[in-house]
Amino acid sequence: MGDLLSAETQANIIVNRSPNLNSLTLQALVEEAQGKPSSVETFRLAIQTEEVGEVGPSALVRVMLGRHFYNQGKLDQAESLYQEALRILPRYPLALINLASVQTRRGQYAGADRTYDQIIAYSQQSTNTYDHTIFRGKARLKQLQNQPYNDLLQKAETLLRQDTNAGHANGAFGHRRELAQLLLDRRQNNDSAEALALMQEEIKVRHDSQTYAVLARAFVANDRISEAREAIQIALNSGIKSAGIFKQASDIEQRLGNIEQSKIYSTNSQNIDPDFEKSLQALQINF
């Protein structure tokens, strides 16, 4: 929800009562969202406190720590943690999805496609929570190889629209954001206008940094640059250390003619992940 102060208070309470794997993982996630360097140590402390039988939480904390390293461009460390999670919990979809992201960024497209296929094979008997993410990932692989990808993207869109219109509380919390991201990636016909409308609804119930970052993308896509700047500033004010959000801020300032501030944000992005802009170009992603 983006209420980091309340999250911090609650996390500290439960850690003080019982410093175990689950509570420390929550505390680490809060610290990460606040941009605190201590989050890595808290993740590691959570791993040290795990007990026999905590299979799911043990796999999850490794994926979360791996994702932290991935976002810093430390792909070897990220992959090692994802593989460790899979040894603990074979076929774990969240670990496989994040592993596919590493493989995609490295240009290992065939390997990433096989990783996505593993999740599909394991969940043939039921709908997988991550199906739309898998289809989007496979579509990106096709796009990167200059192959037709619209059918896969359409499958992802259909699933997201079903979830968004299913009458869930708060209007399918979270799914609007994912649908907006898909539309912003595709940018056809009225996609940009619809993405902005979706995010203007989502921001009413969700105020975290990623939601504001996607809202900023939607404003930029609709040439509302000043409003994009306001949104990305709110994301930055959370304290999050994200190469992607700093890159967005840099691009927005450049669009507004604020070259020096744009350079500052670009430097911040590179300090977090030195290869981030290069990876964006390789993956054909635009903010």
BAVEXVEX-783949 format. One line per field, with one value per residue: residue number from 1; z, y, x of N, C-alpha, C, O in turn. Coordinates in steps of 0.1 Angstrom, whole numbers, padded with zeros to 4 digits. Layout:
N
i = c(NUM|...)
n.w = c(Z|...)
n.v = c(Y|...)
n.u = c(X|...)
ca.w = c(Z|...)
ca.v = c(Y|...)
ca.u = c(X|...)
c.w = c(Z|...)
c.v = c(Y|...)
c.u = c(X|...)
o.w = c(Z|...)
o.v = c(Y|...)
o.u = c(X|...)
% end
This chain:
287
i = c(1|2|3|4|5|6|7|8|9|10|11|12|13|14|15|16|17|18|19|20|21|22|23|24|25|26|27|28|29|30|31|32|33|34|35|36|37|38|39|40|41|42|43|44|45|46|47|48|49|50|51|52|53|54|55|56|57|58|59|60|61|62|63|64|65|66|67|68|69|70|71|72|73|74|75|76|77|78|79|80|81|82|83|84|85|86|87|88|89|90|91|92|93|94|95|96|97|98|99|100|101|102|103|104|105|106|107|108|109|110|111|112|113|114|115|116|117|118|119|120|121|122|123|124|125|126|127|128|129|130|131|132|133|134|135|136|137|138|139|140|141|142|143|144|145|146|147|148|149|150|151|152|153|154|155|156|157|158|159|160|161|162|163|164|165|166|167|168|169|170|171|172|173|174|175|176|177|178|179|180|181|182|183|184|185|186|187|188|189|190|191|192|193|194|195|196|197|198|199|200|201|202|203|204|205|206|207|208|209|210|211|212|213|214|215|216|217|218|219|220|221|222|223|224|225|226|227|228|229|230|231|232|233|234|235|236|237|238|239|240|241|242|243|244|245|246|247|248|249|250|251|252|253|254|255|256|257|258|259|260|261|262|263|264|265|266|267|268|269|270|271|272|273|274|275|276|277|278|279|280|281|282|283|284|285|286|287)
n.w = c(0000|0003|0027|0045|0070|0089|0082|0089|0117|0125|0116|0132|0157|0156|0151|0174|0192|0182|0167|0139|0109|0092|0103|0102|0075|0066|0078|0065|0039|0043|0050|0026|0008|0019|0011|0027|0035|0053|0047|0033|0052|0070|0055|0053|0080|0085|0070|0085|0107|0100|0103|0104|0082|0074|0046|0024|0033|0035|0008|-0003|0010|-0001|-0028|-0026|-0016|-0038|-0058|-0049|-0054|-0081|-0090|-0086|-0106|-0101|-0113|-0110|-0083|-0078|-0094|-0082|-0057|-0066|-0076|-0054|-0039|-0055|-0051|-0025|-0027|-0052|-0085|-0079|-0087|-0084|-0081|-0105|-0124|-0118|-0123|-0150|-0158|-0152|-0171|-0195|-0194|-0197|-0223|-0229|-0244|-0253|-0230|-0211|-0222|-0219|-0192|-0185|-0197|-0180|-0158|-0168|-0176|-0151|-0140|-0154|-0147|-0134|-0131|-0132|-0109|-0119|-0147|-0165|-0163|-0172|-0199|-0208|-0204|-0222|-0245|-0246|-0251|-0277|-0291|-0288|-0304|-0328|-0336|-0342|-0317|-0307|-0302|-0278|-0261|-0262|-0249|-0223|-0218|-0219|-0197|-0176|-0179|-0173|-0146|-0137|-0141|-0125|-0103|-0078|-0045|-0041|-0068|-0082|-0070|-0077|-0102|-0121|-0123|-0135|-0159|-0170|-0173|-0193|-0214|-0217|-0226|-0250|-0265|-0286|-0306|-0285|-0262|-0244|-0233|-0220|-0202|-0185|-0174|-0160|-0141|-0127|-0113|-0098|-0082|-0063|-0044|-0038|-0029|-0032|-0042|-0067|-0079|-0082|-0100|-0123|-0128|-0134|-0158|-0174|-0175|-0189|-0214|-0223|-0228|-0206|-0189|-0167|-0147|-0147|-0135|-0109|-0100|-0101|-0083|-0059|-0058|-0055|-0031|-0012|-0005|-0018|-0034|-0065|-0096|-0119|-0113|-0108|-0134|-0148|-0136|-0145|-0173|-0174|-0164|-0183|-0205|-0196|-0199|-0179|-0175|-0159|-0135|-0146|-0152|-0126|-0116|-0134|-0128|-0103|-0109|-0123|-0103|-0087|-0104|-0126|-0152|-0161|-0179|-0203|-0203|-0206|-0232|-0246|-0240|-0252|-0238|-0229|-0210)
n.v = c(-0012|0011|0025|0031|0038|0028|0001|-0003|0001|-0020|-0042|-0040|-0045|-0072|-0085|-0079|-0094|-0119|-0129|-0144|-0164|-0156|-0131|-0115|-0115|-0100|-0076|-0070|-0066|-0042|-0025|-0026|-0013|0012|0019|0013|0003|-0017|-0037|-0060|-0073|-0079|-0097|-0118|-0125|-0134|-0158|-0172|-0178|-0197|-0227|-0263|-0276|-0252|-0247|-0233|-0205|-0204|-0207|-0185|-0162|-0163|-0158|-0132|-0119|-0125|-0111|-0085|-0083|-0087|-0064|-0047|-0053|-0074|-0102|-0128|-0134|-0131|-0152|-0174|-0175|-0179|-0204|-0218|-0215|-0231|-0256|-0260|-0258|-0274|-0266|-0242|-0215|-0187|-0185|-0196|-0178|-0154|-0164|-0167|-0141|-0132|-0148|-0138|-0112|-0117|-0125|-0151|-0165|-0189|-0205|-0191|-0193|-0220|-0222|-0207|-0225|-0247|-0239|-0237|-0264|-0276|-0267|-0275|-0286|-0267|-0232|-0209|-0185|-0169|-0169|-0148|-0133|-0151|-0153|-0127|-0125|-0145|-0134|-0111|-0124|-0134|-0110|-0099|-0115|-0109|-0121|-0131|-0119|-0111|-0127|-0141|-0119|-0110|-0131|-0128|-0102|-0108|-0125|-0107|-0087|-0102|-0107|-0081|-0072|-0088|-0082|-0080|-0070|-0036|-0033|-0053|-0054|-0044|-0058|-0039|-0023|-0040|-0046|-0020|-0016|-0035|-0024|0000|-0010|-0020|0001|0008|0021|0033|0026|0041|0061|0045|0031|0052|0059|0036|0036|0060|0052|0031|0044|0055|0036|0024|0033|0029|0030|0017|0018|0046|0050|0036|0051|0075|0068|0064|0090|0103|0089|0100|0126|0143|0158|0173|0164|0138|0142|0150|0126|0108|0120|0115|0088|0086|0099|0080|0067|0045|0027|0025|0016|0018|0036|0059|0062|0068|0092|0107|0108|0122|0147|0154|0157|0179|0198|0201|0197|0193|0183|0160|0146|0141|0123|0103|0095|0085|0063|0047|0042|0025|0003|-0004|-0014|-0009|0009|0000|-0026|-0020|-0010|-0033|-0049|-0036|-0017|0011|0040)
n.u = c(0008|0021|0024|0048|0058|0040|0042|0069|0067|0050|0065|0088|0076|0068|0092|0106|0091|0092|0119|0121|0122|0101|0092|0116|0121|0099|0106|0130|0120|0106|0127|0141|0123|0124|0149|0171|0204|0207|0190|0199|0215|0196|0179|0198|0201|0176|0176|0195|0180|0162|0143|0141|0117|0106|0099|0086|0088|0116|0125|0112|0125|0150|0145|0136|0159|0175|0162|0167|0195|0195|0183|0203|0220|0236|0239|0250|0249|0222|0212|0223|0210|0184|0186|0193|0169|0153|0164|0156|0128|0117|0105|0094|0074|0078|0106|0115|0104|0118|0144|0142|0141|0167|0181|0170|0180|0206|0207|0202|0181|0168|0172|0157|0132|0127|0127|0104|0086|0088|0073|0047|0044|0043|0020|-0003|-0027|-0042|-0051|-0025|-0012|0007|0005|-0001|0022|0041|0033|0037|0065|0074|0065|0081|0106|0102|0099|0124|0138|0129|0106|0071|0049|0026|0004|0010|0011|-0015|-0027|-0018|-0029|-0056|-0060|-0053|-0073|-0095|-0091|-0090|-0116|-0131|-0144|-0131|-0121|-0114|-0111|-0097|-0070|-0038|-0038|-0046|-0024|-0005|-0017|-0017|0010|0016|0001|0015|0039|0032|0019|-0002|-0028|-0052|-0038|-0021|-0037|-0056|-0040|-0032|-0057|-0062|-0041|-0047|-0069|-0058|-0039|-0055|-0059|-0035|-0003|0025|0060|0065|0040|0036|0057|0049|0026|0039|0051|0029|0019|0040|0038|0015|0022|0022|0042|0050|0033|0041|0066|0059|0048|0069|0087|0074|0076|0104|0107|0100|0123|0133|0158|0163|0174|0159|0138|0153|0163|0140|0133|0155|0151|0127|0134|0151|0134|0121|0140|0158|0188|0211|0200|0189|0213|0223|0204|0208|0233|0229|0213|0232|0251|0237|0231|0254|0251|0226|0213|0224|0213|0186|0185|0192|0171|0151|0134|0115|0111)
ca.w = c(0000|0004|0041|0050|0084|0096|0080|0098|0131|0127|0114|0144|0168|0155|0152|0188|0199|0177|0155|0132|0095|0086|0108|0097|0060|0064|0082|0054|0027|0046|0049|0012|0003|0024|0006|0038|0032|0063|0043|0029|0064|0076|0047|0057|0093|0083|0065|0096|0117|0095|0110|0096|0079|0068|0032|0016|0037|0032|-0006|-0006|0014|-0011|-0040|-0023|-0016|-0051|-0065|-0045|-0061|-0096|-0092|-0086|-0117|-0096|-0118|-0105|-0069|-0079|-0100|-0072|-0047|-0072|-0077|-0040|-0036|-0063|-0044|-0013|-0032|-0066|-0093|-0073|-0098|-0083|-0083|-0119|-0131|-0116|-0130|-0164|-0160|-0153|-0184|-0205|-0194|-0202|-0237|-0229|-0247|-0253|-0216|-0204|-0227|-0213|-0177|-0185|-0200|-0168|-0149|-0176|-0175|-0137|-0136|-0165|-0141|-0128|-0135|-0124|-0105|-0127|-0161|-0173|-0162|-0181|-0213|-0210|-0205|-0234|-0256|-0247|-0257|-0291|-0296|-0288|-0315|-0340|-0340|-0338|-0302|-0303|-0296|-0264|-0254|-0261|-0238|-0210|-0217|-0216|-0183|-0167|-0180|-0166|-0132|-0134|-0142|-0118|-0091|-0066|-0036|-0046|-0083|-0086|-0064|-0084|-0116|-0130|-0126|-0144|-0172|-0175|-0178|-0206|-0224|-0220|-0234|-0264|-0271|-0298|-0306|-0273|-0251|-0235|-0226|-0211|-0191|-0176|-0167|-0150|-0130|-0119|-0104|-0089|-0072|-0052|-0033|-0037|-0029|-0031|-0052|-0080|-0085|-0087|-0111|-0135|-0131|-0141|-0172|-0181|-0178|-0200|-0226|-0227|-0229|-0194|-0183|-0154|-0138|-0145|-0126|-0096|-0096|-0099|-0071|-0048|-0057|-0050|-0017|-0004|-0001|-0026|-0042|-0077|-0109|-0129|-0109|-0110|-0148|-0152|-0132|-0154|-0186|-0173|-0162|-0196|-0213|-0192|-0201|-0167|-0179|-0147|-0126|-0153|-0150|-0113|-0115|-0143|-0120|-0092|-0115|-0126|-0091|-0082|-0114|-0137|-0166|-0162|-0192|-0214|-0203|-0212|-0247|-0251|-0238|-0259|-0228|-0228|-0199)
ca.v = c(0000|0023|0031|0025|0041|0018|-0012|-0004|-0001|-0034|-0052|-0040|-0051|-0087|-0090|-0079|-0104|-0132|-0127|-0156|-0163|-0148|-0117|-0109|-0113|-0088|-0064|-0068|-0060|-0029|-0018|-0024|-0003|0025|0022|0011|-0007|-0028|-0048|-0072|-0080|-0085|-0109|-0129|-0129|-0142|-0171|-0178|-0182|-0207|-0240|-0275|-0276|-0239|-0249|-0222|-0192|-0204|-0204|-0171|-0152|-0163|-0152|-0118|-0114|-0126|-0100|-0073|-0083|-0085|-0049|-0040|-0058|-0085|-0113|-0141|-0136|-0134|-0166|-0184|-0175|-0185|-0219|-0223|-0216|-0242|-0268|-0261|-0260|-0276|-0261|-0230|-0206|-0174|-0186|-0198|-0165|-0145|-0170|-0164|-0127|-0132|-0154|-0129|-0100|-0122|-0129|-0166|-0165|-0203|-0210|-0184|-0199|-0233|-0219|-0204|-0237|-0255|-0234|-0241|-0278|-0280|-0261|-0278|-0290|-0256|-0218|-0204|-0171|-0162|-0172|-0136|-0129|-0160|-0149|-0114|-0129|-0152|-0124|-0103|-0132|-0134|-0096|-0097|-0123|-0104|-0131|-0127|-0121|-0105|-0138|-0143|-0107|-0110|-0141|-0121|-0092|-0114|-0129|-0095|-0081|-0110|-0104|-0067|-0070|-0099|-0077|-0082|-0058|-0025|-0033|-0062|-0047|-0048|-0062|-0027|-0018|-0049|-0043|-0007|-0019|-0042|-0014|0010|-0016|-0022|0014|0008|0028|0040|0020|0050|0067|0035|0029|0063|0058|0025|0040|0070|0044|0023|0052|0058|0026|0019|0044|0025|0036|0012|0023|0059|0049|0033|0063|0085|0063|0067|0105|0105|0083|0109|0139|0151|0156|0179|0155|0127|0146|0150|0112|0101|0125|0108|0075|0088|0103|0068|0063|0033|0028|0017|0021|0021|0048|0071|0064|0075|0106|0114|0110|0132|0160|0158|0162|0193|0207|0203|0188|0190|0174|0147|0139|0136|0111|0092|0090|0077|0050|0039|0038|0013|-0008|0002|-0018|-0008|0015|-0010|-0037|-0014|-0010|-0047|-0055|-0027|-0011|0025|0046)
ca.u = c(0000|0030|0024|0061|0060|0031|0048|0081|0063|0045|0076|0096|0069|0068|0106|0109|0084|0098|0128|0122|0124|0090|0092|0128|0119|0091|0114|0140|0113|0103|0139|0144|0114|0129|0162|0181|0214|0206|0180|0207|0219|0183|0176|0207|0198|0163|0181|0202|0171|0153|0143|0136|0103|0101|0103|0081|0094|0130|0126|0108|0134|0161|0140|0135|0172|0180|0157|0175|0208|0192|0180|0216|0228|0245|0232|0255|0244|0208|0209|0227|0199|0172|0189|0192|0155|0147|0168|0148|0114|0117|0094|0088|0072|0084|0120|0116|0101|0130|0155|0140|0145|0182|0185|0166|0189|0219|0206|0200|0166|0163|0171|0146|0119|0126|0123|0089|0079|0087|0062|0035|0042|0040|0007|-0013|-0040|-0049|-0046|-0013|-0012|0017|0003|0000|0036|0048|0030|0045|0079|0076|0063|0093|0116|0099|0101|0139|0144|0122|0096|0058|0047|0013|-0006|0013|0008|-0029|-0031|-0015|-0039|-0069|-0060|-0053|-0086|-0104|-0088|-0093|-0130|-0137|-0152|-0124|-0121|-0105|-0110|-0086|-0058|-0025|-0039|-0047|-0010|0002|-0024|-0012|0024|0015|-0003|0026|0050|0027|0017|-0009|-0041|-0055|-0032|-0015|-0048|-0062|-0030|-0033|-0069|-0060|-0032|-0053|-0077|-0049|-0033|-0064|-0058|-0021|0006|0039|0069|0063|0027|0038|0066|0041|0018|0047|0053|0016|0018|0049|0032|0004|0028|0019|0055|0050|0026|0050|0077|0053|0046|0082|0092|0067|0083|0118|0106|0099|0136|0136|0170|0159|0180|0148|0131|0162|0164|0128|0135|0165|0145|0117|0141|0157|0123|0117|0151|0166|0199|0220|0193|0189|0226|0224|0196|0214|0245|0223|0209|0244|0257|0230|0233|0262|0248|0211|0209|0227|0203|0173|0187|0192|0157|0141|0125|0115|0103)
c.w = c(0000|0017|0048|0065|0093|0094|0088|0112|0134|0126|0127|0156|0167|0155|0167|0196|0195|0165|0148|0117|0089|0090|0102|0082|0058|0068|0071|0042|0030|0044|0034|0005|0007|0019|0016|0034|0041|0058|0039|0041|0071|0069|0052|0071|0093|0079|0076|0106|0113|0102|0101|0094|0073|0054|0024|0020|0034|0017|-0009|-0002|0004|-0024|-0038|-0023|-0030|-0060|-0062|-0053|-0076|-0099|-0091|-0098|-0113|-0100|-0112|-0091|-0069|-0084|-0089|-0061|-0053|-0073|-0064|-0036|-0043|-0057|-0032|-0017|-0047|-0073|-0088|-0083|-0096|-0085|-0098|-0127|-0130|-0122|-0145|-0167|-0161|-0167|-0196|-0206|-0199|-0217|-0239|-0232|-0247|-0239|-0209|-0209|-0221|-0198|-0176|-0188|-0189|-0159|-0155|-0174|-0161|-0133|-0146|-0159|-0135|-0133|-0126|-0121|-0114|-0142|-0169|-0174|-0172|-0195|-0217|-0212|-0218|-0246|-0258|-0254|-0273|-0297|-0297|-0299|-0328|-0346|-0336|-0323|-0298|-0297|-0282|-0255|-0252|-0250|-0224|-0208|-0213|-0202|-0173|-0168|-0173|-0151|-0128|-0133|-0134|-0105|-0078|-0058|-0042|-0061|-0087|-0082|-0071|-0098|-0126|-0133|-0136|-0158|-0178|-0180|-0191|-0217|-0227|-0228|-0248|-0272|-0285|-0296|-0293|-0260|-0240|-0227|-0216|-0199|-0181|-0168|-0156|-0138|-0121|-0110|-0094|-0078|-0061|-0041|-0030|-0039|-0028|-0043|-0066|-0087|-0090|-0099|-0124|-0138|-0139|-0156|-0180|-0184|-0189|-0214|-0232|-0227|-0218|-0185|-0169|-0144|-0136|-0135|-0112|-0091|-0093|-0086|-0059|-0046|-0051|-0035|-0007|0002|-0009|-0034|-0055|-0089|-0119|-0126|-0111|-0125|-0153|-0148|-0141|-0167|-0185|-0172|-0176|-0206|-0209|-0194|-0189|-0168|-0167|-0138|-0132|-0151|-0136|-0111|-0123|-0135|-0109|-0097|-0117|-0114|-0085|-0091|-0126|-0151|-0169|-0176|-0204|-0215|-0209|-0227|-0253|-0250|-0245|-0250|-0228|-0217|-0205)
c.v = c(0013|0030|0025|0027|0031|0004|-0014|-0006|-0015|-0044|-0052|-0047|-0066|-0092|-0089|-0090|-0118|-0130|-0140|-0154|-0154|-0133|-0109|-0106|-0101|-0075|-0060|-0061|-0046|-0020|-0016|-0014|0011|0028|0021|0000|-0019|-0039|-0061|-0080|-0086|-0097|-0120|-0134|-0137|-0156|-0179|-0184|-0193|-0220|-0251|-0274|-0263|-0238|-0236|-0209|-0192|-0201|-0190|-0161|-0152|-0157|-0136|-0112|-0114|-0114|-0087|-0072|-0081|-0071|-0041|-0044|-0069|-0099|-0127|-0144|-0138|-0148|-0176|-0186|-0181|-0200|-0225|-0225|-0228|-0256|-0271|-0265|-0262|-0271|-0249|-0219|-0193|-0174|-0188|-0185|-0156|-0151|-0167|-0150|-0125|-0137|-0145|-0117|-0104|-0125|-0144|-0168|-0179|-0208|-0203|-0190|-0212|-0232|-0216|-0217|-0247|-0251|-0239|-0256|-0283|-0276|-0264|-0281|-0278|-0242|-0214|-0190|-0163|-0163|-0159|-0131|-0138|-0156|-0136|-0117|-0136|-0143|-0115|-0111|-0132|-0120|-0094|-0105|-0120|-0115|-0126|-0130|-0116|-0115|-0140|-0131|-0106|-0120|-0134|-0110|-0097|-0118|-0117|-0088|-0089|-0108|-0090|-0065|-0081|-0095|-0079|-0069|-0049|-0026|-0041|-0056|-0053|-0052|-0050|-0023|-0027|-0048|-0030|-0009|-0026|-0032|-0004|0003|-0018|-0009|0013|0015|0036|0034|0030|0057|0057|0032|0040|0062|0047|0029|0051|0063|0037|0031|0056|0048|0021|0030|0041|0031|0030|0017|0037|0060|0046|0044|0073|0081|0066|0082|0108|0101|0092|0124|0148|0151|0162|0170|0142|0130|0145|0135|0106|0107|0118|0094|0076|0091|0091|0063|0051|0036|0019|0024|0026|0034|0061|0073|0071|0090|0114|0117|0121|0146|0164|0163|0176|0203|0209|0193|0184|0181|0160|0139|0134|0123|0099|0086|0081|0063|0041|0034|0026|0001|-0002|-0002|-0017|-0002|0007|-0021|-0032|-0014|-0024|-0053|-0047|-0022|0004|0030|0058)
c.u = c(0009|0031|0036|0063|0052|0037|0061|0077|0058|0056|0085|0089|0070|0082|0110|0103|0089|0106|0131|0123|0113|0091|0104|0127|0110|0098|0124|0133|0109|0116|0143|0136|0118|0142|0173|0191|0213|0197|0188|0210|0207|0179|0185|0205|0185|0167|0187|0192|0161|0154|0138|0121|0098|0105|0099|0088|0109|0133|0123|0119|0146|0157|0140|0149|0179|0175|0164|0188|0205|0190|0192|0225|0237|0238|0237|0249|0229|0205|0213|0216|0187|0174|0188|0177|0148|0152|0160|0133|0114|0104|0087|0086|0079|0099|0123|0114|0113|0142|0154|0144|0160|0187|0181|0176|0203|0219|0204|0185|0161|0162|0159|0133|0117|0122|0109|0081|0078|0075|0048|0033|0038|0026|-0004|-0026|-0048|-0043|-0035|-0014|-0003|0016|0005|0015|0044|0046|0037|0059|0083|0074|0075|0105|0114|0102|0116|0145|0137|0113|0082|0055|0033|0003|-0003|0009|-0007|-0034|-0029|-0026|-0053|-0070|-0061|-0066|-0096|-0103|-0092|-0108|-0138|-0144|-0145|-0124|-0111|-0102|-0098|-0072|-0046|-0027|-0040|-0033|-0003|-0004|-0019|0002|0024|0011|0007|0037|0045|0025|0010|-0022|-0043|-0049|-0027|-0026|-0054|-0053|-0031|-0045|-0068|-0052|-0039|-0063|-0069|-0043|-0042|-0063|-0044|-0011|0021|0047|0067|0050|0029|0048|0058|0032|0026|0049|0040|0015|0028|0044|0021|0008|0024|0031|0056|0044|0034|0061|0071|0052|0059|0089|0086|0074|0097|0117|0104|0112|0141|0149|0168|0166|0169|0141|0140|0163|0152|0129|0144|0158|0134|0123|0146|0146|0119|0128|0160|0178|0207|0213|0191|0202|0228|0216|0202|0226|0240|0219|0221|0251|0250|0232|0240|0257|0233|0207|0212|0217|0190|0174|0186|0178|0147|0130|0126|0106|0095)
o.w = c(-0003|0018|0056|0072|0103|0104|0094|0119|0144|0133|0131|0164|0177|0160|0171|0206|0203|0154|0149|0113|0081|0082|0098|0077|0049|0061|0068|0035|0021|0039|0030|-0003|0000|0022|0015|0031|0038|0064|0042|0042|0077|0075|0054|0073|0101|0084|0077|0114|0120|0107|0090|0104|0068|0050|0017|0011|0030|0014|-0017|-0010|0002|-0030|-0047|-0028|-0034|-0068|-0071|-0058|-0083|-0109|-0095|-0099|-0121|-0091|-0110|-0088|-0062|-0078|-0088|-0057|-0046|-0070|-0062|-0029|-0037|-0058|-0028|-0011|-0054|-0067|-0091|-0088|-0106|-0091|-0104|-0137|-0140|-0127|-0151|-0178|-0169|-0173|-0205|-0217|-0205|-0223|-0251|-0223|-0242|-0235|-0201|-0201|-0217|-0193|-0167|-0182|-0187|-0154|-0148|-0172|-0159|-0123|-0147|-0166|-0132|-0138|-0114|-0130|-0116|-0150|-0180|-0184|-0178|-0203|-0228|-0221|-0224|-0257|-0269|-0262|-0280|-0308|-0307|-0304|-0338|-0358|-0327|-0318|-0286|-0288|-0274|-0244|-0242|-0243|-0216|-0196|-0204|-0195|-0163|-0157|-0166|-0143|-0117|-0125|-0135|-0098|-0067|-0063|-0047|-0066|-0095|-0091|-0070|-0106|-0137|-0145|-0145|-0168|-0190|-0190|-0200|-0228|-0239|-0235|-0257|-0283|-0295|-0285|-0291|-0249|-0228|-0214|-0205|-0188|-0169|-0156|-0145|-0127|-0109|-0099|-0082|-0067|-0051|-0029|-0020|-0049|-0023|-0052|-0075|-0099|-0101|-0108|-0134|-0150|-0148|-0165|-0192|-0195|-0198|-0224|-0244|-0228|-0220|-0175|-0161|-0132|-0125|-0127|-0103|-0079|-0083|-0080|-0049|-0035|-0042|-0027|0005|0012|-0008|-0040|-0054|-0092|-0126|-0135|-0116|-0130|-0162|-0156|-0144|-0172|-0194|-0178|-0179|-0213|-0217|-0191|-0190|-0161|-0166|-0133|-0126|-0149|-0135|-0105|-0119|-0136|-0106|-0090|-0114|-0114|-0078|-0086|-0134|-0160|-0178|-0182|-0213|-0226|-0215|-0234|-0263|-0259|-0244|-0253|-0228|-0215|-0198)
o.v = c(0024|0041|0016|0018|0025|-0004|-0024|-0014|-0021|-0054|-0063|-0053|-0073|-0104|-0099|-0095|-0127|-0130|-0146|-0142|-0145|-0125|-0097|-0096|-0093|-0065|-0049|-0052|-0037|-0009|-0005|-0006|0020|0039|0026|-0011|-0030|-0050|-0072|-0092|-0097|-0107|-0132|-0146|-0147|-0166|-0191|-0193|-0197|-0224|-0248|-0272|-0263|-0230|-0230|-0202|-0181|-0194|-0183|-0151|-0141|-0150|-0129|-0101|-0105|-0109|-0078|-0062|-0074|-0066|-0029|-0040|-0073|-0105|-0136|-0155|-0147|-0155|-0186|-0197|-0189|-0208|-0236|-0235|-0235|-0266|-0282|-0274|-0252|-0272|-0245|-0214|-0188|-0165|-0182|-0183|-0149|-0143|-0164|-0147|-0118|-0131|-0144|-0113|-0096|-0128|-0149|-0174|-0182|-0215|-0210|-0192|-0216|-0240|-0221|-0219|-0254|-0260|-0243|-0260|-0292|-0281|-0257|-0279|-0280|-0242|-0215|-0182|-0151|-0160|-0160|-0126|-0133|-0156|-0135|-0111|-0132|-0144|-0112|-0105|-0131|-0120|-0089|-0101|-0128|-0117|-0118|-0140|-0117|-0112|-0141|-0132|-0101|-0117|-0136|-0109|-0092|-0116|-0117|-0083|-0083|-0106|-0088|-0056|-0082|-0103|-0080|-0058|-0052|-0021|-0036|-0053|-0065|-0049|-0051|-0019|-0022|-0048|-0030|-0003|-0022|-0033|0000|0010|-0016|-0008|0018|0015|0046|0037|0027|0059|0061|0031|0037|0065|0049|0026|0052|0069|0036|0027|0061|0051|0014|0037|0049|0036|0038|0019|0041|0068|0052|0047|0080|0089|0070|0085|0116|0108|0092|0133|0160|0144|0156|0169|0136|0121|0141|0132|0098|0100|0116|0090|0068|0087|0093|0056|0047|0047|0007|0036|0036|0042|0071|0085|0080|0098|0126|0128|0129|0155|0176|0173|0184|0215|0218|0183|0172|0171|0150|0127|0123|0114|0088|0074|0071|0053|0029|0024|0018|-0010|0004|0006|-0022|-0008|0006|-0025|-0040|-0018|-0026|-0061|-0050|-0022|0009|0025|0065)
o.u = c(0004|0037|0035|0069|0057|0038|0063|0083|0062|0056|0089|0096|0073|0084|0116|0108|0091|0101|0141|0123|0117|0089|0103|0132|0113|0097|0126|0138|0110|0115|0148|0141|0115|0148|0184|0187|0218|0198|0182|0209|0208|0174|0180|0206|0184|0162|0186|0196|0153|0165|0133|0114|0087|0113|0108|0093|0115|0143|0130|0121|0152|0166|0144|0152|0186|0182|0166|0191|0213|0194|0192|0237|0246|0233|0229|0245|0224|0197|0205|0213|0180|0164|0183|0174|0140|0145|0157|0127|0112|0093|0076|0096|0084|0105|0133|0122|0117|0151|0164|0149|0165|0195|0189|0181|0210|0229|0206|0178|0150|0152|0153|0124|0105|0114|0102|0071|0068|0068|0039|0022|0030|0021|-0014|-0036|-0059|-0032|-0037|-0018|-0006|0025|0012|0019|0053|0055|0042|0066|0093|0081|0080|0112|0124|0108|0121|0156|0138|0112|0081|0058|0030|-0005|-0012|0004|-0012|-0044|-0038|-0031|-0059|-0081|-0068|-0071|-0105|-0113|-0098|-0113|-0150|-0150|-0151|-0127|-0100|-0092|-0090|-0064|-0043|-0017|-0035|-0030|0004|0003|-0016|0005|0032|0017|0009|0044|0053|0029|0016|-0028|-0035|-0053|-0029|-0025|-0058|-0057|-0030|-0045|-0073|-0055|-0036|-0066|-0072|-0042|-0037|-0067|-0042|-0011|0029|0041|0067|0050|0024|0046|0061|0029|0021|0049|0041|0010|0024|0044|0018|0000|0022|0031|0062|0049|0034|0065|0078|0055|0060|0097|0093|0076|0100|0126|0106|0113|0153|0150|0171|0163|0171|0138|0135|0164|0153|0126|0142|0160|0133|0119|0147|0148|0114|0127|0169|0178|0211|0219|0192|0201|0233|0221|0201|0228|0246|0222|0221|0257|0257|0235|0234|0260|0228|0199|0205|0214|0183|0164|0180|0175|0135|0119|0138|0095|0088)
% end
